[in-house]
């Protein structure tokens, strides 16, 4: 018996979307790792300004900051462009997803909206942070503290920190469930890990900010 | 003590130019083991014989009575009123064409989807009715059956954020179909063939992983794991496309037609 006739297919003509998804995964994972490393390096100020200065000095002496900084900036922009494919920019789409989320009351749908909102904040404030740090090398605890203690920067970091941590924690979870690192059976565990990450990273970040706010800038 | 349930039900007949979308309210006393299906029938018998809603099997097997129940897509016959608050809001499934009130046409969408993902066994072997059917391992048959349990209710599509933003998105029901045929040893298609059907933003790469499909599926199909496996497979196929041996993904397809 012959097969049924072929229908006119809306078949993909390119592997572009697949590559975009790959790149989104790779840039997302790389930024996740970077953010955790960044958090630990900056939190070294909790052990004393000298520890942070030594670590920053080491990274600069090896050229990691000078080379890595712009690379991370590029990674950040590529990730923004790739994920922007999903952001509802048109009003019709915005209304549809908002009404949908409001009606459905579904955790993961709301998490995605939080991810989009935090991404937009991080895009603006993150660029400002990266620019000011990389334009004023070397990194020292005193310079960081002076910046954090200046008024508009205090507010910037108080907003940027929770937005970054929220975005990173949701991103970790979303990456896991989308690609299967977190299976359906382990999803509750993934949710717990996501919450734990958020709380721990936020706590470390807030303690670091507090230390910078109280650190002598002399 | 029996509760008095207040139903807020969407009403609109798109075939009637005079009809405007609005909500009607009905009050019913709750009875033991009452499902929404029973409640809707009582409303139709006792309050408004014009109320439109679909049903067929009354046992969660046909998918006809899917609707949005207090914000969540679900089956009316599967939902007991005791699990709901006293105020119950019923809306038709979004995304699908409205027939009237709570009734939507999922059939046209599913028919189109089946064509798009070529939801049939592709084989070059001629069918011989005098021969015994080819055997397959029990574990394979069970794995296929697990995915074949989809009743095409449309709940996963109605709950999908991506589908709400882009109408051409295939959705979990379609991707589950592809996953089902990937398991079937009688289907001779390879991943490169499936890539043509779902390897873009209307298919697996459009899925944002919101997982509402998995959370609302009344048959509890393992959609999350299927979507993740398909994503890895299709992403791997694109990767192989760059390797000389698998240079052209697209050329692999015509042999199966």
Interface residues (C-beta under 8 A of the other chain):
Chain A: X1 X3 X4 X6 X7 X9 X10 X11 X12 X13 X14 X15 X16 X17 X18 X19 X20 X21 X22 X25 X85 X86 X88 X93 X96 X97 X100 X101 X103 X104 X105 X106 X108 X109 X112 X174 X177 X178 X179 X180 X183 X184 X187
Chain B: X68 X71 X72 X91 X94 X115 X116 X118 X120 X122 X123 X126 X127 X159 X161 X164 X165 X166 X168 X195 X196 X197 X199 X200 X201 X202 X203 X205 X206 X207 X208 X209 X210 X211 X212 X214 X215 X222 X224 X225 X227 X228 X229 X231 X232 X234 X235 X237 X238 X239 X241 X249 X250 X257
